Amino acid sequence: MTAMIYPTTNPAAAEQMMVTRGEGPYIFDQHGKRYLEGMAGLWCTALGYGNEEIIEVAQQQMRDLSFSHMFGGKTHAAAIELADKLAAMVPMSDGRVFLGNSGSDANDTLMKLIRYHAEASGQPNRIKVIAREQGYHGVTLASAALTAIPTNHTHFQLPFEALGVLRTGSANYYRGGHDGESESEFVARRAQELEALILAEGPDTIAAMIAEPVSGAGGVIVPPAGYFDAVQKVLDRYGIWLWDDEVICGFGRLGTDFGATKMGMAPQMITLAKALSSAYVPISAAIVQGDIADCIAASATDVGVFGHGYTYSGHPLGCAVASKVIDIYQRDHIFDHAAKVGSYLQTRLAEFAGHVLVGEVSGVGMIGALELVADKPTKRPFDGMKVGQFCAKAAEGHGLIIRPLGGNRIAVCPPLIIENSHVDELIEKLGAALDATLDWVTAEKLI
Ligand SMILES: Cc1ncc(COP(=O)(O)O)c(C=O)c1O
């Protein structure tokens, strides 16, 4: 064991794989074994590994200007170029861009901007944020409070109440739908529950509702048709902003530029990270509608400074790489490619619906999941996470990386550059892993 404290790892099961290099959609371990990266790292390596164009831009930027901060009146060309590009492409008119380093800090930034805006607009109580069950928004103090995954909460004593975090139900119809309830009835019920929460708390105390277009770490939960339309209608009725967490869905993951486009969302706040740089360097963006930014700017001018910023906000390397990555997305029509290959991926994943262990197949575009259950007709779940973890280990044995999530859901989220032949490879290896898992749960008498 080394001196490392590993992130999101069971300390008793750390250091199981040493990853040494990557090439296209593949990674290699220290023994030279090749794995299809069926999770694009952590839902992020959209353009795969070793892209020479990106490497070239990164080298040039480091030579030209390895660092310049953005405090106190300083700026630089790479940051301005990126901010303007993002503002032009996000599904929001007059978006204003604050740059950070991770999805978590982008979400923390918006939590703070909500509070700043509440003060600046003379509504100091309008600071509460509605977040959904099974949502994942990061692990810094505020973003972890927005997250609703039990293992991200246990022992951390998160200040939910102080931060004004309210919780509403997830869009998970498979688990959340009542017996005999149709999808559209489920959607209507979720909208009613949301409205009841807003009325109980007081609409003028609530600033925003945060939602991923498709919840990733919560299990790849694809909302039923009409879900965001119904949610947005409720929010609009009370002037509550929709905060669109695009950290996974942004930049083609659902086969469209942003998840909001696919889901018909009209957000006032957006967070971006991961595929923003295709994970070549850490960078994130928190984007707000112009009127929100103007209100904050007017107040900050009175104070004499807008007192929020990271040393690495607008780091030149991150900005140059993200700009190049966006250029590649657009030049190579990567979002259309993701839609095309994604549709093939969904067709092939759907084949697993007949597998005895698979209770639900979910997915859209280049993201999907299987929920492994002990009994399909009753949806009886397996205890803990062991079955999903076994399946992921078995997939590794076959040279495929997938990710076990809570509720024994296993996720796939491959780089967007893959072709149908890679989908076939993924499906074949996933099928072998599922069969090995079935043998194991049978031997262990878990079904
Ligand atoms: C939807 C969503 N938001 C925010 C985050 C946090 O991003 P980061 O891990 O870069 O802090 C993640 C990370 O997986 C995410 O999936």
The ligand as an ORCA input file, in Angstrom:
! r2SCAN-3c Opt
* xyz 0 1
  C     -23.975     14.886    -12.811
  C     -22.719     15.161    -12.048
  N     -22.555     16.347    -11.475
  C     -21.432     16.646    -10.800
  C     -20.413     15.731    -10.672
  C     -19.183     16.082     -9.907
  O     -18.114     16.234    -10.772
  P     -16.612     16.072    -10.243
  O     -16.397     14.649     -9.900
  O     -15.788     16.565    -11.404
  O     -16.463     16.973     -9.066
  C     -20.531     14.486    -11.289
  C     -19.455     13.478    -11.215
  O     -19.600     12.342    -11.572
  C     -21.727     14.179    -11.985
  O     -21.903     12.977    -12.543
*
